[in-house]
Amino acid sequence: MDAGAIGQFLPLILIFAIMYFLLIRPQQKKVKEHQAMVEALRRGDQVITQGGLIGKVSKVKEDGELEVEIAEGVKVRVVKSTIAQVLNKTEPAK
């Protein structure tokens, strides 16, 4: 390879590097933060699902599900990964 061939590929390499640092890396960080938030869910946390339901976690199941109480006596099963935000965290039991 001569210097001319390397010079032709240099802009492509720079574009890929810029895309990596501006798009791919922040998205991976966001996914890791979401996974950590979902794994830290516990009974009593008030959450918002991606569908817009607001409720309180009443049971954390082993198979990737939560039981969320959305009204008094009304409980729904929700997949953990669909939790968009945690509004209020409960204190860990001692």
C-alpha positions, -999 to 999 in steps of 0.1 A, spaced: 0 0 0 12 34 -8 5 67 8 -22 75 -17 -43 44 -8 -40 52 29 -50 88 22 -82 76 6 -92 55 36 -83 81 62 -116 100 59 -136 67 63 -117 58 93 -122 93 108 -160 92 101 -162 58 118 -143 70 149 -165 101 152 -197 79 148 -184 56 175 -177 83 200 -209 104 193 -235 76 187 -225 41 196 -206 46 229 -233 69 246 -260 44 236 -241 15 252 -237 36 284 -274 44 284 -283 7 280 -259 -3 309 -275 24 332 -310 11 323 -300 -25 331 -285 -14 365 -317 5 373 -339 -25 364 -317 -49 385 -320 -26 415 -358 -26 415 -373 -38 448 -407 -41 465 -422 -7 472 -405 13 444 -428 36 425 -422 32 388 -433 43 353 -436 18 325 -428 26 289 -466 24 283 -471 52 308 -485 33 337 -475 45 371 -475 21 400 -458 5 430 -438 -27 427 -455 -53 449 -435 -83 440 -402 -89 421 -403 -123 403 -373 -144 392 -383 -148 356 -378 -111 346 -412 -100 357 -426 -76 383 -460 -74 398 -470 -37 399 -500 -23 418 -515 4 396 -545 11 418 -557 -3 452 -562 -40 446 -553 -39 409 -521 -56 402 -505 -62 367 -476 -83 356 -449 -63 338 -417 -73 321 -388 -57 340 -371 -43 309 -403 -22 302 -397 0 332 -388 34 319 -382 53 352 -381 49 390 -399 77 407 -394 68 444 -368 43 457 -375 25 489 -348 22 515 -331 -12 516 -342 -35 544 -316 -39 571 
